[in-house]
Amino acid sequence: YPFDEDAAAIMVLRNRMGFYSDADDPQMNQRGRVHFDIHGPVVGVPLVFGSNKVVGVLVVWSRHTPPPSRDLLQRLKPVATLAASKIAMWDSEELRRRAQLDLEFSERLHRSLIEHLPDYILRKDANLRFTYANKRACQLLGADLENILQKNDFDFYPQNLANRYQADDRKVMETGE
């Protein structure tokens, strides 16, 4: 069902307040009444999360007696608050899920690019232990990645080279250059 500009939900989203609409209310979307076979009053409450974020609208009507009353507007506000919280949680979870998927895609792309570069790429932690090596670096060191991780330059190079490499690495970490 498409919402028109005068639909109940749109009215609530615009004014951020609840509403009560009698069956003959000219401001109420009559197409919605026909579509949903609504003959009595309609009550709407905004789903507000936090201090002012409207995440939806709770609209209530009845096809049978008794129709919703004006006091239902106040009684629905706690339900609307709970519903808004749940919607906000779903939105938050969806954003987190999308961010996780984006991160995983980015990591796969990064890894693919790094793996196919002709350069030797090694990453070290603050203690100068290897935390990553691309395929070319693994070939250079003569070991699989699993046998490189958590080791350091002294495990693969002569002492004079390992000392020089680690001195260079410390300088980079201290100066950023």
The 8 nearest C-alpha neighbors of each residue, nearest first, counted from 0:
[[1, 2, 34, 31, 35, 3, 30, 6],
 [2, 0, 3, 31, 6, 30, 4, 34],
 [1, 3, 6, 0, 4, 9, 5, 8],
 [4, 2, 6, 5, 1, 28, 9, 30],
 [3, 5, 6, 9, 2, 10, 28, 7],
 [6, 4, 28, 3, 27, 10, 9, 7],
 [7, 5, 28, 3, 9, 8, 4, 2],
 [6, 8, 10, 9, 11, 27, 5, 28],
 [7, 9, 11, 10, 6, 56, 12, 58],
 [8, 10, 12, 6, 11, 7, 13, 4],
 [11, 9, 7, 13, 8, 12, 6, 5],
 [12, 10, 8, 15, 13, 14, 9, 16],
 [13, 11, 9, 15, 10, 14, 8, 45],
 [14, 12, 10, 11, 15, 9, 16, 8],
 [13, 15, 16, 11, 12, 10, 17, 9],
 [16, 14, 12, 11, 13, 45, 17, 53],
 [17, 15, 14, 11, 45, 18, 44, 12],
 [16, 18, 44, 43, 45, 11, 72, 15],
 [19, 17, 43, 42, 20, 16, 44, 11],
 [18, 20, 42, 41, 69, 43, 21, 40],
 [19, 21, 41, 40, 24, 42, 18, 22],
 [20, 22, 40, 24, 23, 39, 41, 19],
 [21, 23, 39, 40, 24, 38, 20, 41],
 [22, 24, 21, 25, 20, 27, 40, 39],
 [25, 23, 21, 26, 27, 22, 20, 28],
 [26, 24, 27, 23, 28, 29, 22, 21],
 [27, 25, 24, 28, 5, 20, 29, 6],
 [26, 28, 25, 24, 29, 5, 6, 7],
 [29, 27, 6, 5, 30, 31, 26, 32],
 [28, 30, 32, 31, 27, 33, 25, 6],
 [31, 29, 33, 32, 28, 34, 35, 6],
 [32, 30, 34, 29, 33, 28, 35, 6],
 [31, 33, 37, 29, 35, 30, 36, 34],
 [34, 32, 36, 30, 31, 35, 29, 37],
 [33, 35, 31, 32, 36, 30, 37, 0],
 [34, 36, 32, 33, 37, 31, 30, 62],
 [37, 35, 33, 32, 34, 38, 62, 31],
 [38, 36, 32, 35, 62, 39, 33, 61],
 [39, 37, 22, 36, 62, 32, 40, 61],
 [40, 38, 22, 37, 66, 21, 41, 61],
 [39, 41, 21, 22, 20, 67, 66, 60],
 [40, 42, 60, 20, 19, 59, 21, 43],
 [43, 41, 19, 59, 18, 58, 72, 20],
 [44, 42, 58, 18, 17, 57, 59, 19],
 [43, 45, 17, 57, 56, 58, 46, 16],
 [46, 44, 56, 47, 11, 15, 17, 55],
 [47, 45, 83, 55, 79, 56, 53, 54],
 [48, 46, 53, 52, 83, 45, 54, 51],
 [49, 47, 52, 83, 84, 53, 50, 51],
 [50, 48, 51, 52, 47, 84, 53, 83],
 [49, 51, 48, 52, 47, 53, 80, 46],
 [50, 52, 49, 47, 53, 48, 15, 54],
 [51, 53, 48, 47, 54, 49, 50, 46],
 [52, 54, 47, 46, 55, 48, 51, 45],
 [55, 53, 46, 47, 52, 83, 48, 86],
 [56, 54, 46, 53, 45, 57, 83, 47],
 [55, 57, 45, 46, 8, 44, 58, 43],
 [56, 58, 44, 43, 45, 79, 46, 59],
 [59, 57, 43, 42, 56, 44, 60, 41],
 [60, 58, 42, 41, 43, 57, 61, 67],
 [61, 59, 41, 67, 40, 42, 66, 62],
 [60, 62, 63, 66, 67, 39, 37, 64],
 [61, 63, 37, 38, 36, 60, 64, 39],
 [64, 62, 61, 65, 66, 39, 38, 60],
 [65, 63, 66, 61, 62, 67, 39, 38],
 [64, 66, 63, 67, 61, 68, 62, 39],
 [65, 67, 64, 61, 39, 40, 68, 63],
 [68, 66, 60, 40, 71, 65, 61, 42],
 [67, 69, 71, 70, 66, 40, 72, 42],
 [68, 70, 71, 72, 19, 67, 42, 73],
 [69, 71, 72, 68, 73, 74, 67, 75],
 [72, 70, 74, 69, 68, 73, 75, 67],
 [71, 73, 70, 75, 74, 69, 42, 17],
 [74, 72, 71, 75, 76, 70, 69, 77],
 [73, 75, 71, 72, 76, 70, 77, 78],
 [74, 76, 78, 72, 73, 77, 71, 79],
 [75, 77, 79, 78, 73, 74, 80, 44],
 [78, 76, 80, 79, 75, 81, 74, 73],
 [77, 79, 81, 75, 80, 76, 82, 74],
 [78, 80, 76, 82, 46, 77, 81, 83],
 [81, 79, 77, 83, 78, 82, 46, 76],
 [82, 80, 84, 78, 83, 79, 85, 77],
 [81, 83, 79, 85, 84, 80, 78, 86],
 [84, 82, 46, 86, 80, 48, 85, 81],
 [85, 83, 87, 81, 82, 86, 48, 88],
 [84, 86, 88, 82, 87, 83, 89, 81],
 [87, 85, 89, 83, 88, 84, 90, 82],
 [86, 88, 90, 84, 85, 89, 91, 83],
 [89, 87, 91, 85, 86, 90, 92, 84],
 [90, 88, 86, 92, 91, 87, 93, 85],
 [91, 89, 87, 93, 88, 92, 86, 94],
 [90, 92, 88, 94, 93, 89, 87, 95],
 [93, 91, 95, 89, 94, 90, 96, 88],
 [92, 94, 96, 90, 95, 91, 89, 97],
 [95, 93, 91, 97, 96, 92, 98, 90],
 [94, 96, 92, 98, 93, 97, 99, 91],
 [97, 95, 93, 99, 94, 98, 92, 100],
 [96, 98, 100, 94, 99, 95, 101, 93],
 [97, 99, 101, 95, 100, 96, 102, 94],
 [100, 98, 102, 96, 97, 101, 95, 103],
 [101, 99, 97, 103, 102, 98, 104, 96],
 [102, 100, 98, 104, 99, 103, 105, 97],
 [101, 103, 105, 99, 100, 104, 98, 106],
 [104, 102, 106, 100, 105, 101, 99, 107],
 [105, 103, 101, 107, 102, 106, 100, 108],
 [104, 106, 102, 108, 103, 107, 109, 101],
 [105, 107, 109, 103, 108, 104, 110, 102],
 [108, 106, 110, 104, 109, 105, 111, 103],
 [107, 109, 111, 105, 106, 110, 104, 112],
 [110, 108, 106, 112, 111, 107, 105, 113],
 [111, 109, 113, 107, 112, 108, 114, 106],
 [112, 110, 108, 114, 109, 113, 107, 115],
 [111, 113, 109, 115, 110, 114, 108, 116],
 [114, 112, 110, 116, 115, 111, 109, 133],
 [115, 113, 111, 133, 112, 116, 110, 134],
 [116, 114, 112, 113, 111, 117, 134, 133],
 [115, 117, 118, 113, 114, 112, 119, 135],
 [116, 118, 115, 119, 135, 114, 113, 120],
 [119, 117, 116, 120, 135, 136, 113, 115],
 [120, 118, 136, 135, 121, 133, 117, 132],
 [119, 121, 133, 132, 136, 118, 122, 135],
 [120, 122, 132, 131, 119, 136, 123, 133],
 [123, 121, 131, 130, 129, 132, 120, 124],
 [122, 124, 129, 128, 127, 130, 121, 125],
 [123, 125, 127, 126, 128, 130, 129, 122],
 [124, 126, 127, 123, 128, 172, 169, 168],
 [127, 125, 124, 128, 123, 151, 129, 169],
 [128, 126, 123, 124, 125, 151, 129, 165],
 [129, 127, 151, 149, 123, 150, 124, 126],
 [128, 130, 123, 148, 149, 150, 122, 131],
 [131, 129, 123, 148, 122, 149, 128, 124],
 [132, 130, 122, 121, 129, 148, 133, 123],
 [131, 133, 121, 136, 120, 137, 144, 122],
 [132, 134, 114, 136, 120, 135, 137, 113],
 [135, 133, 137, 136, 114, 138, 132, 119],
 [134, 136, 138, 119, 137, 133, 139, 118],
 [137, 135, 119, 139, 133, 138, 134, 132],
 [138, 136, 134, 140, 142, 135, 139, 143],
 [137, 139, 141, 135, 136, 140, 134, 142],
 [138, 140, 136, 137, 141, 135, 119, 142],
 [141, 139, 137, 138, 142, 136, 155, 147],
 [140, 142, 138, 139, 137, 143, 136, 155],
 [143, 141, 137, 140, 146, 144, 147, 138],
 [144, 142, 146, 145, 137, 147, 141, 138],
 [143, 145, 147, 146, 148, 137, 132, 142],
 [146, 144, 143, 147, 148, 142, 149, 131],
 [147, 145, 143, 144, 148, 142, 150, 149],
 [146, 148, 144, 145, 150, 149, 142, 143],
 [147, 149, 129, 130, 150, 145, 146, 144],
 [148, 150, 128, 129, 130, 147, 151, 146],
 [151, 149, 128, 148, 147, 129, 154, 152],
 [150, 152, 128, 153, 154, 129, 127, 149],
 [151, 153, 161, 154, 155, 156, 150, 164],
 [154, 152, 161, 155, 151, 156, 158, 157],
 [153, 155, 152, 151, 156, 150, 157, 161],
 [156, 154, 152, 153, 140, 157, 151, 161],
 [157, 155, 153, 161, 152, 160, 154, 158],
 [156, 158, 160, 159, 161, 153, 155, 152],
 [157, 159, 161, 160, 162, 153, 156, 152],
 [158, 160, 162, 161, 157, 163, 156, 164],
 [161, 159, 163, 162, 158, 157, 164, 156],
 [160, 162, 152, 158, 164, 153, 163, 159],
 [163, 161, 159, 165, 160, 164, 158, 166],
 [162, 164, 160, 166, 161, 165, 167, 159],
 [165, 163, 161, 167, 166, 162, 160, 168],
 [164, 166, 168, 162, 167, 163, 161, 169],
 [167, 165, 163, 169, 168, 164, 162, 170],
 [168, 166, 164, 170, 165, 169, 163, 171],
 [167, 169, 165, 171, 170, 166, 164, 172],
 [170, 168, 172, 166, 171, 167, 173, 165],
 [169, 171, 173, 167, 168, 172, 174, 166],
 [172, 170, 175, 176, 168, 174, 169, 173],
 [171, 173, 169, 170, 175, 174, 168, 176],
 [174, 172, 170, 171, 175, 169, 176, 168],
 [175, 173, 176, 171, 172, 170, 169, 168],
 [174, 176, 171, 172, 173, 170, 169, 168],
 [175, 171, 174, 170, 172, 173, 168, 167]]
